[in-house]
């Protein structure tokens, strides 16, 4: 039996993959602007994806979700709450990679250095599940009730403006805007270092795309980790590339990445191992918060990716 598993199973896998239909076009991958997604753009710049993958930046996570829901993408980089929202709408998604955990990259910031607590503040937050999740955690940790603050809907593009103008007292923000606000003299009232793995960014794919184009998904994963290797071996060159894309100087760039942890290949394998896996537990935690705030209907279930997908050299 051991002999059969060792020698026949790989051949059966190859034959199975070879029977899938491939339409010849590249995988369409989309993200919004976020430091944790940058290795995808570096991989594309380095040419390691070849013609198998095309990475596109859209203006916002909302646009990425819309394109995914309409079937215009094969793959999307999204926060876990955004994945849950799509799945609750009936979009069948499969995780590919955990791209980053926010460890300070999401925060509640004020420009008033006299403020110590959220109590009584006007807090600007984007009308998304992620904004609600971060704000809820911040309030819970400070022992402040939602009724004791004024929530103001604010687009991320307006964070600097509304804080400077005094329209709000604080905002729920994220990189690279967080670094820009800190450069303006911002003070952090809460960040995700106080709640590790609350905000998780994942690369997800439509299930039918994974089933029909497995080789390209292997190229996607391999190319991503090739870019991660390049970030180590060519650190300065990578920083220059990221600085231009994120519009941050070297110091700001380093600060932005300090708020993130980019999991290794081994981390990813561990995250997707077990029933329930750490990924499934995190998925459930976020789903419970969303259900309690009536931010989602239904009860989508998380699945681990197919094991063959992460059988690459990292």
C-alpha contacts under 8 A as a table, 3 or more apart, distances in Angstrom:
res1	aa1	res2	aa2	distance
1	X	4	X	5.05
1	X	5	X	6.21
2	X	5	X	5.16
2	X	6	X	6.08
3	X	6	X	5.17
3	X	7	X	6.11
3	X	8	X	7.85
4	X	7	X	5.46
4	X	8	X	5.15
4	X	9	X	6.93
5	X	8	X	5.74
5	X	9	X	5.23
5	X	10	X	7.97
6	X	9	X	6.39
6	X	10	X	7.28
7	X	10	X	6.25
7	X	11	X	7.02
8	X	11	X	5.24
8	X	12	X	6.17
9	X	12	X	5.01
9	X	13	X	6.18
10	X	13	X	5.05
10	X	14	X	6.29
11	X	14	X	5.07
11	X	15	X	6.19
12	X	15	X	5.09
12	X	16	X	6.07
13	X	16	X	5.03
13	X	17	X	6.15
14	X	17	X	5.18
14	X	18	X	6.08
15	X	18	X	5.03
15	X	19	X	6.44
16	X	19	X	5.34
16	X	20	X	7.07
17	X	20	X	5.61
17	X	214	X	6.39
17	X	215	X	7.37
20	X	211	X	7.07
20	X	212	X	5.10
20	X	213	X	6.81
20	X	214	X	7.87
21	X	212	X	5.25
21	X	213	X	6.93
22	X	25	X	7.96
22	X	212	X	5.96
22	X	213	X	5.51
25	X	52	X	7.33
26	X	51	X	5.99
26	X	52	X	4.46
26	X	53	X	4.72
26	X	54	X	6.00
26	X	216	X	7.74
27	X	52	X	6.11
27	X	53	X	4.61
27	X	54	X	5.96
27	X	73	X	7.77
27	X	74	X	5.92
27	X	75	X	7.26
27	X	216	X	7.01
27	X	217	X	7.94
28	X	53	X	6.32
28	X	54	X	5.20
28	X	55	X	6.31
28	X	56	X	7.48
28	X	72	X	7.90
28	X	73	X	5.15
28	X	74	X	5.22
28	X	75	X	6.18
29	X	53	X	7.17
29	X	54	X	5.97
29	X	55	X	4.69
29	X	56	X	6.06
29	X	73	X	6.22
29	X	74	X	6.18
29	X	75	X	4.57
29	X	76	X	5.48
29	X	77	X	7.77
30	X	55	X	5.66
30	X	56	X	4.67
30	X	57	X	5.63
30	X	58	X	6.66
30	X	64	X	6.27
30	X	73	X	7.13
30	X	75	X	6.55
30	X	76	X	5.00
30	X	77	X	6.51
31	X	37	X	7.11
31	X	55	X	7.79
31	X	56	X	6.54
31	X	57	X	5.12
31	X	58	X	6.03
31	X	60	X	7.85
31	X	61	X	6.98
31	X	64	X	6.25
31	X	76	X	6.00
31	X	77	X	5.15
31	X	78	X	7.22
32	X	57	X	5.45
32	X	58	X	5.13
32	X	59	X	5.85
32	X	60	X	4.98
32	X	61	X	5.40
32	X	64	X	6.95
32	X	77	X	7.81
33	X	37	X	7.46
33	X	57	X	6.89
33	X	58	X	7.67
33	X	59	X	7.44
33	X	60	X	7.32
33	X	246	X	7.50
34	X	37	X	5.64
34	X	38	X	7.00
34	X	175	X	6.51
34	X	176	X	6.83
34	X	246	X	7.98
35	X	38	X	5.33
35	X	175	X	7.02
35	X	176	X	7.10
35	X	246	X	7.41
35	X	256	X	7.18
35	X	257	X	6.76
36	X	39	X	7.30
36	X	99	X	6.45
36	X	100	X	5.74
36	X	201	X	7.75
36	X	257	X	7.74
36	X	260	X	7.04
36	X	262	X	6.98
37	X	40	X	5.94
37	X	41	X	7.48
37	X	77	X	7.18
37	X	99	X	6.99
38	X	41	X	5.25
38	X	42	X	6.30
38	X	242	X	6.93
39	X	42	X	4.87
39	X	43	X	6.04
39	X	224	X	6.39
39	X	227	X	5.82
39	X	228	X	6.40
40	X	43	X	5.14
40	X	44	X	6.36
40	X	55	X	7.07
40	X	224	X	5.88
40	X	227	X	7.44
41	X	44	X	5.01
41	X	45	X	6.08
41	X	55	X	6.69
42	X	45	X	4.95
42	X	46	X	6.08
42	X	227	X	6.12
42	X	238	X	7.63
42	X	241	X	7.54
43	X	46	X	5.12
43	X	47	X	6.23
43	X	48	X	5.63
43	X	49	X	6.55
43	X	223	X	6.00
43	X	224	X	6.00
43	X	226	X	7.15
43	X	227	X	4.94
44	X	47	X	5.08
44	X	48	X	6.35
44	X	49	X	5.95
44	X	50	X	7.86
44	X	53	X	7.90
44	X	54	X	7.40
44	X	55	X	6.98
45	X	48	X	7.93
46	X	227	X	7.76
47	X	50	X	5.44
48	X	223	X	5.38
48	X	226	X	7.39
48	X	227	X	7.92
49	X	52	X	5.75
49	X	53	X	5.55
49	X	54	X	7.94
49	X	219	X	6.41
49	X	220	X	6.50
49	X	223	X	5.53
50	X	53	X	6.89
51	X	54	X	7.49
52	X	216	X	5.63
52	X	219	X	6.98
52	X	220	X	7.62
53	X	216	X	7.24
53	X	219	X	7.92
53	X	220	X	6.61
58	X	61	X	7.54
58	X	63	X	6.34
58	X	64	X	6.32
59	X	63	X	6.53
60	X	63	X	5.25
60	X	64	X	6.53
61	X	64	X	4.93
61	X	65	X	6.12
61	X	78	X	7.00
62	X	65	X	5.11
62	X	66	X	6.14
63	X	66	X	5.05
63	X	67	X	6.16
64	X	67	X	5.22
64	X	68	X	6.17
64	X	76	X	6.83
65	X	68	X	5.05
65	X	69	X	6.04
65	X	76	X	7.83
65	X	82	X	7.38
65	X	86	X	7.12
66	X	69	X	5.09
66	X	70	X	6.18
67	X	70	X	5.20
67	X	71	X	6.35
67	X	72	X	5.16
67	X	73	X	6.13
68	X	71	X	5.22
68	X	72	X	5.80
68	X	73	X	5.15
68	X	74	X	7.27
68	X	75	X	7.58
68	X	76	X	7.05
69	X	72	X	7.65
69	X	86	X	6.85
69	X	91	X	6.38
70	X	73	X	8.00
71	X	74	X	7.39
73	X	76	X	7.14
74	X	205	X	5.57
74	X	206	X	5.67
74	X	209	X	5.99
75	X	203	X	6.88
75	X	204	X	5.60
75	X	205	X	4.25
75	X	206	X	6.59
76	X	203	X	5.71
76	X	204	X	5.52
76	X	205	X	6.44
77	X	201	X	6.83
77	X	202	X	5.66
77	X	203	X	4.42
77	X	204	X	6.39
78	X	82	X	5.95
78	X	83	X	6.33
78	X	201	X	5.53
78	X	202	X	5.58
78	X	203	X	6.46
78	X	204	X	7.52
79	X	82	X	5.30
79	X	83	X	6.45
79	X	130	X	7.65
79	X	199	X	6.85
79	X	200	X	5.66
79	X	201	X	4.27
79	X	202	X	6.04
80	X	83	X	5.03
80	X	84	X	6.26
80	X	199	X	7.19
80	X	200	X	5.77
80	X	201	X	6.05
80	X	202	X	6.54
80	X	283	X	6.67
80	X	286	X	7.31
81	X	84	X	5.01
81	X	85	X	6.20
81	X	129	X	6.17
81	X	130	X	6.27
81	X	286	X	6.38
81	X	287	X	7.14
81	X	290	X	7.72
82	X	85	X	5.02
82	X	86	X	6.36
82	X	129	X	7.41
82	X	130	X	7.76
83	X	86	X	5.28
83	X	87	X	6.21
83	X	93	X	7.83
83	X	204	X	7.72
84	X	87	X	5.08
84	X	88	X	6.02
84	X	283	X	7.82
84	X	287	X	6.95
84	X	300	X	6.82
85	X	88	X	5.15
85	X	89	X	6.50
85	X	296	X	6.25
86	X	89	X	5.10
86	X	90	X	6.72
86	X	91	X	5.59
87	X	90	X	5.09
87	X	91	X	4.78
87	X	92	X	6.00
87	X	93	X	6.64
87	X	300	X	6.07
88	X	91	X	7.24
88	X	296	X	6.86
88	X	297	X	6.25
88	X	298	X	5.70
88	X	299	X	6.83
88	X	300	X	5.70
91	X	206	X	7.54
92	X	206	X	5.88
92	X	207	X	5.87
93	X	204	X	6.22
93	X	205	X	5.42
93	X	206	X	4.65
93	X	207	X	5.37
94	X	204	X	5.48
94	X	205	X	5.29
94	X	206	X	6.23
94	X	207	X	5.63
94	X	303	X	6.84
94	X	304	X	7.42
94	X	305	X	6.15
95	X	98	X	7.81
95	X	202	X	6.91
95	X	203	X	6.08
95	X	204	X	4.33
95	X	205	X	6.37
95	X	303	X	7.45
95	X	304	X	6.62
95	X	305	X	5.48
96	X	202	X	7.39
96	X	203	X	5.35
96	X	204	X	5.27
96	X	205	X	6.77
96	X	221	X	7.93
96	X	305	X	6.04
96	X	309	X	7.50
97	X	202	X	5.72
97	X	203	X	5.10
97	X	204	X	7.18
97	X	221	X	7.91
97	X	268	X	6.51
98	X	101	X	7.96
98	X	200	X	7.28
98	X	201	X	6.11
98	X	202	X	4.40
98	X	203	X	6.29
98	X	263	X	6.87
98	X	268	X	6.21
98	X	271	X	7.94
99	X	200	X	7.73
99	X	201	X	5.47
99	X	202	X	5.21
99	X	203	X	6.53
99	X	262	X	5.96
99	X	263	X	6.45
100	X	200	X	6.05
100	X	201	X	5.32
100	X	202	X	7.21
100	X	260	X	6.31
100	X	261	X	5.38
100	X	262	X	4.46
100	X	263	X	6.07
101	X	196	X	7.37
101	X	197	X	5.46
101	X	198	X	7.78
101	X	199	X	6.05
101	X	200	X	4.69
101	X	201	X	6.38
101	X	260	X	5.79
101	X	261	X	5.25
101	X	262	X	6.70
101	X	263	X	7.77
102	X	105	X	5.10
102	X	106	X	6.47
102	X	192	X	6.07
102	X	193	X	7.53
102	X	196	X	6.96
102	X	197	X	6.48
102	X	198	X	7.41
102	X	199	X	5.45
102	X	200	X	6.38
102	X	259	X	6.10
102	X	260	X	4.77
102	X	261	X	6.55
103	X	106	X	7.54
103	X	191	X	7.50
103	X	192	X	4.92
103	X	193	X	4.40
103	X	194	X	7.85
103	X	195	X	7.67
103	X	196	X	5.87
103	X	197	X	7.44
103	X	258	X	7.77
103	X	259	X	4.80
103	X	260	X	5.10
103	X	261	X	6.67
104	X	107	X	6.53
104	X	191	X	4.95
104	X	192	X	4.51
104	X	193	X	4.75
104	X	194	X	7.91
104	X	258	X	7.56
104	X	259	X	4.19
104	X	260	X	6.75
105	X	174	X	5.58
105	X	175	X	5.61
105	X	178	X	7.33
105	X	191	X	7.15
105	X	192	X	6.65
105	X	256	X	6.83
105	X	257	X	7.83
105	X	258	X	7.75
105	X	259	X	4.18
105	X	260	X	5.89
106	X	134	X	7.59
106	X	172	X	7.43
106	X	173	X	5.83
106	X	174	X	4.27
106	X	175	X	6.75
106	X	178	X	7.44
106	X	191	X	5.69
106	X	192	X	5.76
106	X	199	X	7.90
106	X	259	X	7.80
107	X	134	X	7.51
107	X	172	X	5.74
107	X	173	X	5.47
107	X	174	X	6.13
107	X	178	X	7.31
107	X	188	X	6.66
107	X	189	X	7.43
107	X	190	X	5.47
107	X	191	X	4.00
107	X	192	X	6.41
108	X	135	X	7.52
108	X	138	X	7.78
108	X	170	X	6.52
108	X	171	X	5.46
108	X	172	X	4.41
108	X	173	X	6.14
108	X	188	X	5.93
108	X	189	X	5.49
108	X	190	X	5.16
108	X	191	X	6.31
109	X	170	X	5.29
109	X	171	X	5.48
109	X	172	X	6.59
109	X	173	X	7.16
109	X	178	X	7.88
109	X	181	X	7.77
109	X	186	X	6.13
109	X	187	X	5.45
109	X	188	X	4.56
109	X	189	X	5.71
109	X	190	X	7.33
110	X	113	X	7.31
110	X	115	X	7.60
110	X	163	X	7.30
110	X	169	X	5.97
110	X	170	X	4.30
110	X	171	X	6.69
110	X	186	X	5.52
110	X	187	X	5.27
110	X	188	X	6.59
110	X	189	X	7.17
111	X	163	X	6.75
111	X	164	X	7.52
111	X	169	X	7.41
111	X	170	X	7.27
111	X	184	X	7.79
111	X	185	X	6.21
111	X	186	X	4.53
111	X	187	X	5.99
112	X	115	X	5.77
112	X	169	X	7.43
112	X	186	X	7.45
112	X	187	X	7.22
113	X	116	X	7.86
113	X	186	X	7.66
113	X	187	X	6.22
115	X	118	X	7.87
116	X	189	X	6.81
117	X	142	X	7.17
117	X	189	X	6.76
118	X	121	X	5.49
118	X	139	X	7.21
118	X	142	X	7.66
118	X	144	X	7.10
118	X	149	X	7.02
118	X	189	X	7.55
119	X	144	X	6.10
119	X	148	X	5.94
119	X	149	X	6.01
120	X	148	X	5.52
120	X	149	X	4.81
120	X	150	X	7.20
121	X	148	X	7.94
121	X	149	X	5.20
121	X	150	X	6.23
121	X	168	X	7.72
121	X	169	X	5.81
121	X	170	X	7.16
122	X	149	X	6.02
122	X	150	X	4.56
122	X	151	X	5.93
122	X	152	X	6.67
122	X	168	X	5.02
122	X	169	X	5.18
122	X	170	X	6.56
123	X	149	X	7.07
123	X	150	X	6.08
123	X	151	X	5.08
123	X	152	X	5.82
123	X	168	X	5.79
123	X	169	X	5.97
123	X	170	X	4.84
123	X	171	X	5.33
123	X	172	X	7.32
124	X	151	X	6.10
124	X	152	X	4.64
124	X	153	X	5.68
124	X	154	X	5.27
124	X	159	X	7.81
124	X	168	X	6.01
124	X	169	X	7.73
124	X	170	X	6.10
124	X	171	X	4.39
124	X	172	X	6.29
125	X	131	X	5.82
125	X	132	X	7.71
125	X	151	X	7.04
125	X	152	X	6.24
125	X	153	X	5.29
125	X	154	X	5.26
125	X	155	X	7.29
125	X	156	X	7.92
125	X	171	X	5.80
125	X	172	X	5.15
125	X	173	X	7.54
126	X	131	X	5.70
126	X	153	X	5.57
126	X	154	X	5.11
126	X	155	X	5.31
126	X	156	X	6.50
126	X	172	X	7.55
127	X	131	X	6.66
127	X	132	X	7.63
127	X	153	X	5.96
127	X	154	X	7.43
127	X	155	X	7.90
128	X	131	X	5.33
128	X	132	X	6.49
129	X	132	X	5.06
129	X	133	X	6.07
129	X	290	X	6.69
129	X	295	X	6.44
130	X	133	X	5.03
130	X	134	X	6.22
130	X	199	X	7.76
131	X	134	X	5.39
131	X	135	X	6.08
131	X	172	X	6.46
132	X	135	X	5.17
132	X	136	X	5.83
133	X	136	X	5.15
133	X	137	X	6.22
133	X	286	X	7.76
133	X	289	X	6.87
133	X	290	X	7.63
134	X	137	X	5.26
134	X	138	X	6.20
134	X	172	X	7.35
134	X	192	X	7.89
134	X	198	X	7.91
134	X	199	X	7.99
135	X	138	X	5.04
135	X	139	X	6.13
135	X	172	X	6.80
136	X	139	X	5.18
136	X	140	X	6.12
136	X	146	X	7.91
137	X	140	X	5.11
137	X	141	X	6.13
137	X	195	X	7.76
138	X	141	X	5.28
138	X	142	X	6.27
138	X	190	X	5.93
138	X	191	X	7.80
139	X	142	X	5.16
139	X	143	X	5.90
139	X	144	X	4.94
139	X	145	X	6.48
139	X	146	X	7.15
140	X	143	X	5.02
140	X	144	X	6.26
140	X	145	X	7.53
141	X	144	X	7.86
144	X	148	X	6.61
145	X	148	X	5.30
145	X	149	X	7.41
146	X	149	X	5.72
146	X	150	X	7.91
147	X	150	X	7.43
152	X	168	X	7.46
154	X	158	X	6.58
154	X	159	X	7.12
155	X	158	X	5.44
155	X	159	X	6.96
156	X	159	X	5.36
156	X	173	X	6.92
156	X	177	X	7.92
157	X	160	X	7.67
158	X	161	X	5.24
158	X	162	X	6.02
159	X	162	X	5.56
159	X	163	X	6.20
159	X	171	X	6.68
159	X	173	X	7.44
159	X	177	X	7.79
160	X	163	X	5.46
160	X	164	X	6.05
160	X	181	X	6.53
161	X	164	X	5.22
161	X	165	X	6.02
162	X	165	X	5.13
162	X	166	X	6.01
162	X	167	X	4.98
162	X	168	X	6.07
163	X	166	X	5.16
163	X	167	X	6.19
163	X	168	X	5.68
163	X	169	X	6.41
163	X	170	X	6.69
163	X	171	X	7.48
164	X	167	X	7.81
165	X	168	X	7.97
166	X	169	X	6.40
168	X	171	X	7.29
173	X	177	X	6.75
173	X	178	X	5.93
174	X	177	X	5.74
174	X	178	X	5.03
175	X	178	X	4.79
175	X	179	X	6.31
175	X	256	X	6.12
176	X	179	X	5.58
176	X	180	X	6.72
176	X	246	X	7.03
176	X	248	X	7.82
176	X	256	X	6.24
177	X	180	X	5.04
177	X	181	X	6.20
178	X	181	X	5.15
178	X	182	X	6.24
178	X	256	X	7.85
179	X	182	X	5.09
179	X	183	X	6.22
179	X	252	X	6.22
179	X	255	X	6.90
179	X	256	X	6.19
180	X	183	X	5.05
180	X	184	X	6.50
180	X	252	X	7.83
181	X	184	X	5.02
181	X	185	X	6.68
181	X	186	X	5.28
182	X	185	X	5.09
182	X	186	X	4.21
182	X	187	X	6.65
183	X	186	X	6.83
188	X	191	X	6.88
190	X	194	X	7.31
191	X	194	X	6.04
191	X	195	X	7.57
192	X	195	X	4.80
192	X	196	X	5.89
192	X	197	X	7.85
192	X	198	X	7.02
192	X	199	X	7.48
193	X	196	X	5.58
193	X	259	X	7.88
195	X	198	X	5.67
196	X	199	X	7.61
197	X	200	X	5.84
197	X	282	X	7.60
198	X	282	X	7.68
198	X	286	X	7.63
205	X	209	X	6.85
205	X	210	X	6.81
206	X	209	X	5.34
206	X	210	X	6.68
207	X	210	X	5.31
207	X	211	X	6.35
208	X	211	X	5.08
208	X	212	X	6.10
209	X	212	X	5.20
209	X	213	X	5.84
209	X	214	X	7.90
210	X	213	X	5.45
210	X	214	X	5.41
210	X	217	X	6.73
211	X	214	X	6.07
213	X	216	X	5.60
213	X	217	X	6.63
214	X	217	X	5.12
214	X	218	X	6.36
215	X	218	X	5.07
215	X	219	X	6.35
216	X	219	X	4.90
216	X	220	X	6.13
217	X	220	X	4.83
217	X	221	X	6.29
217	X	309	X	7.27
218	X	221	X	5.26
218	X	222	X	6.02
218	X	309	X	6.02
218	X	310	X	7.85
218	X	312	X	7.73
219	X	222	X	5.03
219	X	223	X	5.75
220	X	223	X	5.20
220	X	224	X	6.11
221	X	224	X	5.15
221	X	225	X	6.44
221	X	309	X	7.51
221	X	310	X	7.27
221	X	312	X	7.63
222	X	225	X	5.38
222	X	226	X	6.17
222	X	312	X	6.24
222	X	313	X	7.27
222	X	314	X	7.53
223	X	226	X	4.93
223	X	227	X	6.30
224	X	227	X	5.24
224	X	228	X	6.44
225	X	228	X	4.75
225	X	229	X	6.22
225	X	265	X	7.52
225	X	314	X	5.63
226	X	229	X	5.11
226	X	230	X	6.29
226	X	314	X	7.40
227	X	230	X	4.90
227	X	231	X	6.25
228	X	231	X	5.09
228	X	232	X	6.82
229	X	232	X	5.33
229	X	233	X	6.30
229	X	314	X	7.92
230	X	233	X	5.00
230	X	234	X	5.40
230	X	235	X	7.30
230	X	238	X	7.56
231	X	234	X	5.44
231	X	235	X	5.01
231	X	238	X	5.58
232	X	235	X	5.24
234	X	237	X	5.51
234	X	238	X	6.19
235	X	238	X	5.18
235	X	239	X	6.23
236	X	239	X	5.10
236	X	240	X	6.38
237	X	240	X	5.22
237	X	241	X	6.40
238	X	241	X	5.10
238	X	242	X	6.18
239	X	242	X	5.12
239	X	243	X	5.89
239	X	250	X	7.14
239	X	253	X	7.60
240	X	243	X	5.16
240	X	244	X	6.38
240	X	250	X	7.86
241	X	244	X	5.50
241	X	245	X	6.51
242	X	245	X	5.13
242	X	246	X	5.93
242	X	253	X	7.68
243	X	246	X	5.29
243	X	247	X	5.45
243	X	248	X	5.00
243	X	249	X	5.92
243	X	250	X	6.65
243	X	253	X	6.33
244	X	247	X	5.17
244	X	248	X	7.02
246	X	253	X	7.96
248	X	251	X	7.88
248	X	252	X	5.52
248	X	253	X	5.51
249	X	252	X	5.28
249	X	253	X	5.96
250	X	253	X	5.07
250	X	254	X	6.26
251	X	254	X	5.27
251	X	255	X	6.27
252	X	255	X	5.00
252	X	256	X	6.12
253	X	256	X	5.03
253	X	257	X	6.35
254	X	257	X	5.28
254	X	258	X	6.16
255	X	258	X	5.08
255	X	259	X	6.93
256	X	259	X	5.68
256	X	260	X	7.48
257	X	260	X	5.30
257	X	261	X	7.75
258	X	261	X	7.61
263	X	266	X	7.80
263	X	267	X	5.35
263	X	268	X	6.34
264	X	267	X	4.95
264	X	268	X	6.28
264	X	314	X	7.41
265	X	268	X	5.07
265	X	269	X	6.32
265	X	310	X	7.47
265	X	314	X	5.46
266	X	269	X	5.07
266	X	270	X	6.27
266	X	314	X	7.82
267	X	270	X	5.13
267	X	271	X	6.10
268	X	271	X	4.96
268	X	272	X	6.34
269	X	272	X	5.36
269	X	273	X	6.25
269	X	310	X	6.90
270	X	273	X	5.16
270	X	278	X	7.74
271	X	277	X	6.18
271	X	278	X	5.06
271	X	279	X	5.40
272	X	277	X	5.40
272	X	278	X	6.59
272	X	279	X	5.89
272	X	280	X	7.89
272	X	304	X	5.43
272	X	305	X	7.12
273	X	276	X	7.89
273	X	277	X	5.10
273	X	278	X	7.38
273	X	304	X	7.54
274	X	277	X	4.36
274	X	278	X	7.70
275	X	280	X	7.89
276	X	279	X	7.81
276	X	280	X	5.60
276	X	281	X	6.34
277	X	280	X	5.08
277	X	281	X	6.28
277	X	304	X	7.56
278	X	281	X	5.03
278	X	282	X	6.16
279	X	282	X	5.19
279	X	283	X	6.08
279	X	302	X	7.92
279	X	304	X	7.61
280	X	283	X	4.93
280	X	284	X	6.15
280	X	302	X	5.51
280	X	303	X	6.92
280	X	304	X	7.55
281	X	284	X	5.11
281	X	285	X	6.25
282	X	285	X	5.05
282	X	286	X	6.33
283	X	286	X	5.40
283	X	287	X	6.09
283	X	302	X	6.58
284	X	287	X	4.95
284	X	288	X	6.06
284	X	302	X	7.90
285	X	288	X	5.27
285	X	289	X	6.57
286	X	289	X	5.20
286	X	290	X	6.28
287	X	290	X	5.02
287	X	291	X	6.08
287	X	299	X	7.93
288	X	291	X	5.10
288	X	292	X	6.13
289	X	292	X	5.15
289	X	293	X	6.39
290	X	293	X	5.22
290	X	294	X	6.04
290	X	295	X	4.92
290	X	296	X	5.94
291	X	294	X	4.85
291	X	295	X	5.97
291	X	296	X	5.81
291	X	297	X	7.25
292	X	295	X	7.69
294	X	297	X	7.25
305	X	309	X	7.09
306	X	309	X	5.77
307	X	310	X	6.12
307	X	311	X	7.05
308	X	311	X	5.20
309	X	312	X	7.55
